[in-house]
Amino acid sequence: MANPSPFNYADIGNIGEDLVANWLQSTGWKILHRRFWCRWGEIDIIAEYQGTTVAFIEVKTRSSGNWDEGGKNAITLQKQAKIWRTAEIFLAEYPQKADYSCRFDVALVHYQLETKKVIGAEFLERLSISGYEFKLLQYIEAAFDK
């Protein structure tokens, strides 16, 4: 039997979000909020690019053999509507951002036990922690319409 992960579900999600936030910052984005919450829902990361664009980012962190294609299938129409309503609340609270171009992005992070081999550049960013490897496999810009 494989060793169980030393992380709980929330830890795994937080590490995935940390990885994505670090990658966004390294590509010129400014993180405005992490886990922005209102009664309609939560947005994992809200980021701004050069004072012109705001991205509302949903991060899905999954291990091998998951049921939802690395998190893609978890972004249902209901989930999209919750993110959209939450984004509206954010923009109402920060009206100076309301004229920015807005988009809804999805980041797919994979984690597994760390291996000695790192094959190719099949990921955008990588983080090793407590014997596990987290990789940003795909970043989907404008993943769904607002």
N, C-alpha and C positions, 0 to 999 in steps of 0.2 A: 504494500500500500504506500502511496506517495505521502510525503510529509505534508501536513496541512499548512496553509498559508499562515504566517504569524500576524496577518492583518485582519481586521474586521471589515465588513462591507463599506462602512463610512471611510475608513483609512484608505482603502483601495481607490475610492472615488476622489478623495482629497489629493492623493499622490498623482493621479491622472490629471486632475485640474492644475496642480502645481507644475507638472511637466508642460502642459499646454500654455499656461501663463508665462512660464520662462521662455518658451519658444516664441510666443507672440512678442514679448519684449525684445528678444534678440533680433526680430525682424522689423523693429521700429514702431510697434504698437505700444500704447500706454494703457495700462490696466486701470479702469475706472472703478470697477466693483468686482468682488468675488462673492458668489452666493447671494445675489440680490434677491430679497424675498419680499413678497406682499401676499395678500390673501388669495390672489389668483394663482400663485405659483412661485417658482424660483428660476433664476437664470444663473447658470454656473459662472460665467465670466462675461463682463461687459467691457469692451475695449474700444479705444479711439485711435484713429490713424490720422496723423498730421492735421488735426482740427477740421477734418472734412467728412470722415466716415465713422459711424458707430457700428460695431458688430456685437450682436447678442449671440453668445456661443454656448452651445450644449455640448458637454463632454461625456462620452461614453467610454468607460474603461472595462474591458472584458478579458477573460482568460480564454484559452483554447477550448474548443468544443461548446461554445455558447450557442444558445438557441436563436439568437437574433442577428446573425451575420455581423458580428463585431460591434453591435449596437445600432446599426442602421435601421433595423426593423422596429426598434423601440421608439423611434421618432414618429409616432402615429399622428394622424390628423388632430386627435384630441390633445396630444402633447404639444403640437405646433400651435394650436389655439391658445393653450395656457401660456406658452412662451410669448406669443404675440400680445396677449392681454397684459402680461407682466412688463413687457417692453413699453407698452403704452403708459403704464403707471410710472416707469422710470422716466420717460420723456416728459410726463406731466410734472414730476418732481424736479427735473433738470431741464427747464424750457430752453435754456441756452443751447442745448444739444438737438432740439426738435427740428431745426433746419438742416441738420447734417444728413448725408446719405446714410440710410440704415440698411442693414442686412442681417440675416440669420444664418450663422455658420454652425457646422457640426465637426467636432474633432473626435476621431476614433483612436483610442489608446488600447494597446494589447499588453498584458503582463503574463509572465511565466517565471519559473525557476530560472535563475541565471545559468547560462551555459558558458563554456570556455570560448566557443566560437561566436563571432559576430560576422555574419555573412552579408557582404555587399552593403549598399546604402539603400536598403529597402524601407527605411523609416526616416522621418524628418528630425526627430529628436529622441534621445535615449537617456534613461536614468536607472541606475542600479541602487537598490536599497534592501538591506536585510536579506541578501541572497536572491532577490527577485529583480527581474529586468522589466522595466516599463518602456514601451516604445510608442511614439506618436506615428501611427501607420498612415493615417489619412486625415487631411484637413480639407473639408468641403466648404468652399465659399458659396454664399447665397444658396444654401441647401434647400430652402423652401421659401415661398413668396410670403410677403407680409400682407 
